[in-house]
């Protein structure tokens, strides 16, 4: 705290007071309401992510007194635009929403496709915070369950009777075939 009294040329005195803020820099934590969502649009088909300001000493929620920004980075086995949509990749707490705001949200929505896939993950991390520190937890994972039926396999053989003395037919070809191969989607896992 600093106080300075000055005499002005008109004989009046002015006082300057400086107040130093003693609160810790707020931190941002990330949470999600649904950790598993469904591709077919059934409930839940959307996960809501919440970025919330808190005091790192008390862990209590705090009010944003100035605009706070944070970016969201995604990774995982699901592909943005094909398997899911992230509504916002950068979040603003306070700013245009007025004083008293403690958090903001965005959504991850599962997208429908026609391919059979194993469950896929969307991993979201907080990054590049402005006017706040990145706190804990800073990462959430959402799993997308597929809705296409597991493909069937049919076996066929070209010869059902073979001769063991070397005369034709002495060889049979066994074929394993997936039904409707056009609906099977093979994806490679993402590499770091």
C-alpha positions in Angstrom: 0.0 0.0 0.0 1.4 3.4 -0.9 0.1 6.9 -0.1 1.5 10.1 -1.5 0.2 13.6 -0.7 1.1 16.4 -3.1 0.5 20.1 -3.0 -1.0 21.4 -6.2 -0.2 24.9 -7.6 -3.8 26.1 -6.8 -3.1 25.3 -3.1 -5.2 22.2 -2.9 -3.7 18.9 -2.0 -4.1 15.6 -3.9 -3.6 12.1 -2.6 -2.5 9.1 -4.6 -3.2 5.7 -3.1 -1.9 2.4 -4.7 -3.6 -0.8 -3.6 -1.7 -4.0 -4.4 -3.9 -7.1 -5.1 -2.9 -9.9 -2.8 -5.1 -12.7 -4.3 -3.4 -15.5 -6.2 -3.6 -15.7 -10.0 -6.7 -17.8 -10.7 -6.3 -21.2 -12.3 -8.6 -23.0 -14.8 -9.8 -26.5 -14.4 -11.6 -28.6 -17.0 -14.5 -31.0 -16.4 -17.0 -33.0 -18.6 -20.5 -34.1 -17.8 -20.6 -37.2 -20.0 -17.5 -39.4 -20.5 -19.2 -41.7 -23.0 -21.4 -40.5 -25.8 -23.3 -42.3 -28.6 -22.8 -41.9 -32.3 -26.4 -42.6 -33.2 -27.7 -39.5 -31.5 -29.3 -41.3 -28.6 -28.9 -39.7 -25.2 -26.2 -38.9 -24.4 -24.9 -37.8 -27.9 -23.3 -34.6 -26.6 -20.7 -34.1 -23.9 -20.5 -30.6 -22.2 -17.0 -29.4 -21.2 -16.7 -26.7 -18.6 -13.7 -24.5 -18.0 -13.9 -23.1 -14.5 -11.8 -20.5 -12.6 -10.7 -21.4 -9.1 -8.3 -20.2 -6.4 -5.3 -22.6 -6.4 -4.9 -22.1 -2.7 -8.4 -22.8 -1.5 -9.7 -24.7 -4.6 -12.9 -22.7 -4.4 -14.5 -21.2 -7.5 -13.6 -17.5 -8.1 -15.2 -14.8 -10.2 -13.4 -13.5 -13.3 -12.4 -9.9 -12.7 -10.9 -9.6 -16.2 -11.3 -11.5 -19.4 -9.6 -15.0 -19.2 -9.0 -17.1 -22.3 -7.9 -20.6 -22.8 -7.4 -22.8 -25.9 -8.6 -26.5 -26.2 -6.3 -29.0 -27.9 -7.7 -32.3 -29.1 -6.1 -35.7 -29.6 -7.2 -39.3 -29.4 -8.4 -42.0 -31.8 -11.5 -40.1 -33.1 -11.1 -37.6 -36.0 -12.5 -34.1 -35.7 -15.1 -33.5 -38.5 -15.6 -37.2 -39.2 -16.3 -38.7 -35.7 -17.1 -35.6 -33.6 -17.5 -31.8 -33.6 -15.9 -29.5 -31.0 -18.1 -26.4 -30.9 -15.4 -24.0 -29.7 -11.6 -24.5 -29.6 -11.0 -21.3 -27.7 -12.9 -20.2 -24.6 -13.5 -16.8 -23.0 -14.5 -16.5 -19.3 -16.0 -13.1 -18.4 -15.3 -10.8 -21.3 -18.6 -10.1 -23.1 -20.6 -12.0 -20.4 -20.2 -9.5 -17.7 -18.9 -9.4 -14.1 -19.6 -12.4 -11.9 -18.8 -15.1 -14.4 -16.9 -18.1 -13.1 -17.0 -20.6 -16.0 -17.8 -21.2 -19.6 -18.7 -24.3 -21.7 -18.4 -25.9 -25.1 -19.6 -29.2 -26.4 -18.3 -32.4 -28.1 -21.0 -33.8 -30.4 -20.7 -37.3 -31.9 -21.2 -37.4 -35.6 -23.0 -40.2 -37.5 -21.2 -42.2 -40.1 -21.9 -45.5 -41.9 -18.7 -47.3 -40.8 -18.2 -50.0 -38.2 -15.6 -48.8 -35.7 -14.4 -49.7 -32.3 -15.1 -47.1 -29.6 -13.0 -44.0 -30.2 -11.7 -41.3 -27.9 -11.6 -37.5 -27.9 -8.9 -36.2 -25.5 -9.2 -32.5 -24.7 -6.5 -30.5 -23.0 -6.4 -26.9 -21.7 -3.6 -24.9 -23.3 -2.3 -21.3 -23.7 -4.2 -19.7 -20.9 -4.4 -15.9 -20.8 -4.8 -14.0 -17.4 -4.9 -17.4 -15.5 -2.8 -20.5 -14.9 -3.7 -24.0 -16.2 -4.8 -26.0 -13.2 -5.9 -29.5 -12.4 -7.6 -31.3 -13.9 -6.6 -29.9 -17.3 -7.6 -32.9 -19.4 -10.8 -34.9 -20.1 -11.5 -37.9 -22.2 -14.8 -38.6 -24.1 -15.4 -42.0 -25.6 -17.7 -42.3 -28.7 -19.6 -45.6 -29.0 -20.3 -46.7 -32.5 -23.8 -47.7 -33.6 -23.1 -49.9 -36.6 -23.6 -53.6 -36.3 -20.5 -55.8 -36.0 -19.7 -57.2 -39.4 -20.2 -60.9 -40.0 -17.8 -63.3 -41.6 -18.8 -66.0 -44.1 -16.6 -68.9 -45.0 -16.6 -70.7 -48.3 -14.6 -73.5 -49.8 -14.2 -74.2 -53.6 -13.7 -78.0 -53.2 -15.6 -80.0 -50.7 -14.0 -83.4 -51.6 -10.3 -83.9 -52.1 -8.1 -86.7 -53.4 -5.1 -87.6 -51.2 -3.3 -89.6 -53.9 -2.2 -86.4 -55.7 -4.8 -86.4 -58.5 -7.0 -83.4 -59.0 -8.6 -82.0 -57.0 -5.9 -82.2 -54.3 -6.1 -78.6 -53.0 -9.1 -76.7 -51.6 -9.2 -72.9 -51.1 -10.9 -71.7 -48.0 -12.1 -68.0 -48.2 -13.1 -65.8 -45.3 -15.2 -62.9 -46.4 -16.6 -59.9 -44.5 -20.2 -59.0 -45.3 -20.6 -55.6 -47.0 -17.0 -54.6 -47.0 -17.9 -51.1 -48.1 -19.2 -50.4 -44.6 -16.1 -51.5 -42.8 -13.7 -48.6 -41.8 -10.2 -49.5 -40.7 -8.5 -46.6 -39.0 -4.9 -46.4 -37.8 -4.3 -45.1 -34.3 -2.9 -41.5 -34.2 0.7 -41.3 -33.4 2.2 -38.7 -31.1 
